[in-house]
Amino acid sequence: MNNVDSYMNLIMTDAEEVSNGKVIANYGRVIVRGNNVLFIKLENEL
């Protein structure tokens, strides 16, 4: 994660979409509005 604010808006760089442990898509910069965030889980190993 590159940046976050008090509203939980997220700016991520080099984001990946993972399904069943496999990368299915690579993204450049991703901006997610905080009102759309329901759950965040950080993996132990990135």
C-alpha positions as CSV (number, residue, x, y, z in Angstrom):
1,M,0.0,0.0,0.0
2,N,1.3,3.4,-1.0
3,N,-1.0,5.7,0.9
4,V,-4.1,5.8,3.1
5,D,-6.1,8.6,4.7
6,S,-8.5,8.9,7.6
7,Y,-11.5,7.9,5.4
8,M,-9.7,4.6,4.5
9,N,-9.2,5.7,0.9
10,L,-6.4,3.5,-0.4
11,I,-3.7,4.2,-3.0
12,M,-1.9,1.0,-4.0
13,T,0.9,0.6,-6.5
14,D,1.9,-2.7,-8.2
15,A,-1.3,-4.2,-7.0
16,E,-2.1,-7.8,-7.9
17,E,-5.4,-9.7,-7.9
18,V,-5.0,-13.2,-6.4
19,S,-7.4,-16.1,-6.5
20,N,-6.7,-19.5,-4.9
21,G,-3.1,-18.5,-4.2
22,K,-2.4,-17.6,-7.9
23,V,-1.9,-14.1,-9.4
24,I,-4.6,-13.7,-12.0
25,A,-4.1,-10.0,-12.8
26,N,-1.5,-7.2,-12.3
27,Y,-2.4,-3.6,-12.0
28,G,-0.4,-0.4,-12.0
29,R,-1.9,2.1,-9.6
30,V,-5.2,1.3,-7.9
31,I,-7.3,3.8,-5.9
32,V,-10.1,2.4,-3.7
33,R,-12.6,4.7,-2.1
34,G,-12.9,4.0,1.6
35,N,-16.7,3.6,1.6
36,N,-16.2,0.5,-0.6
37,V,-13.8,-1.2,1.8
38,L,-15.4,-3.9,3.9
39,F,-12.4,-6.0,5.0
40,I,-8.6,-5.8,4.7
41,K,-6.3,-8.8,5.3
42,L,-2.6,-8.4,5.3
43,E,-0.7,-11.5,4.4
44,N,2.3,-12.5,6.6
45,E,4.5,-12.7,3.5
46,L,4.2,-10.2,0.7
